[in-house]
Amino acid sequence: MEGHSSYQPKSKVAQWFESRLPLVGLIHSSAIAYPVPKNLNYFWTFGAILSFMLVVQIVSGIVLAMHYVAYAPVAFARVEHIMRDVSYGWLMRYIHANGASMFFIAVYIHIFRGLYYGSYKAPREVLWILGVIIYLLMMAAAFMGYVLPWGQMSYWGATVITNLFSAIPVVGEVIVQWLWGGYSVGDPTLNRFFALHYLLPFMIAGVVGLHIWALHHVGQNNPDGIDVKSVSKDTVPFTPYATIKDTFAVVLFIIFFSWFIFYTPNYLGHSDNYIPANPMSTPAHIVPEWYFLPFYAILRSIPDKLGGVLAMFAAIAVLAFLPWLDTSKVRSARYRPLFRIFFWIFAVVAVGLGYLGSQPADGIYVIVSRIFTVYYFAHFLIILPLLGFIEKTKPLPASIADAVLAKGGATVVAGAAAPETK
């Protein structure tokens, strides 16, 4: 569903440039004339919010990198130097640290919106897989960034998570030693993580470019999950309709983001990370950042180390196969009453796993984690494949325009010419 640009340069200089590099025409076709479904709701603004947060993280990260030193004996002190001695260093640090959490809040809403409205279904399989790749790169960048302050939780979090790779047969120990740069977490580890943490956001930006390209090629999904039948009736230009909506949502998100920066900047962090790293003193309870907790709960719910590692990575990898695991021909949960019930159960399970990951790995917490882990995988591997065969879906609207008009008091379904009054 490519947008057709009507851009015609007026000056001879602009015509000369456009004939050699049609950059303005590309921007016009992609961000101005590009047709978007007219029934999009505010859940579709999180793509713009994520793009904004990526820019915020890259810019603030570059500023912090100018003052940070990836040398274990002084890394903790350099972070304190940034906070206390660099002009507005505290602001840059809080923007970057809380920005990671904001990034994940937005991406989780973005993912759950895709799950609810079936945005992974054909012809958007590659678009969805690129999104999963972005998510994996985000997790890697966030984990390595969490190590850089070189506090207690940074050090021991790096020790625990990197040690997981030792469970891999034959090559596990080699991988761990390569990650460490030696035989324990230390200065070489910090250097490697800093280099990779600096590089990964630019890799994310590259994959985001592919993600947007794929989105513009196949067109956006919409809350009704039906294809565009008529560009003139079912869509509106991206500008001003979507841009105004996206801008409003971004402003609201900035207000939410600012509340954390200026009022509770350490709320989403861990107090132990304000203690310098000490290899001789293990924290009472080692936990990762909140956005890793569901997968941490899955890891700990499996009694076997290798099994736990495989389950943790499988919990992410299964998302990439979702376009083929969901056998239903209907995309949107609006027209899938049975799927909607299971979706909300899954949402509760996912949040529950996050809570369980923050609790001690003993007693009832482990038992419930195992139950929730079984359901997590059953949702993708059993429930979704079966629903496509047993679920009775509601009739779809004939077009996006009909769905929009139906909200005014009439329901128009495929194959029905006469409206039905509510």
Buried (B, 14 or more C-beta within 10 A) or exposed (E): BEBEBEBEBEEEEEEEBBEEEBEBBBEBBBBBBBBBBBBBEEBBBBBBBBBBBBEBBBBBBEBBBEBBBBBBEEBBEBBBBBBEEBEEBBBBBBBBBBBBBBBBBBBBBBBBBBBBBBBBBEEBBBBBBBBBBBBBBBBBBBBBBBBBBBBBBBBBBBBBBBBBBBBBEEEBEEBBBBBBBEEEBBBBBBBBBBEBBBEBBEBBBEBBEBBBEBBBEBBBBBBBBBBBEEEEEBBBBBBEBBBEBBBEBBEEBBEEBEEBBEEEBEEBBBEBBBBBBEEEEEBEEBBBBBBBBBBBBBBBBBEEBBEBBBBBBBBBEBBBBBBEBBEBEBBBBBBBEBBBEBBEEBEEBBBBBBBBBBBEBEEEBBEBBBEBBEBBBBBBBEBBBEBBEEBEBEEBBBBBBBBBBBEEEEBBBEEEEEBEEE
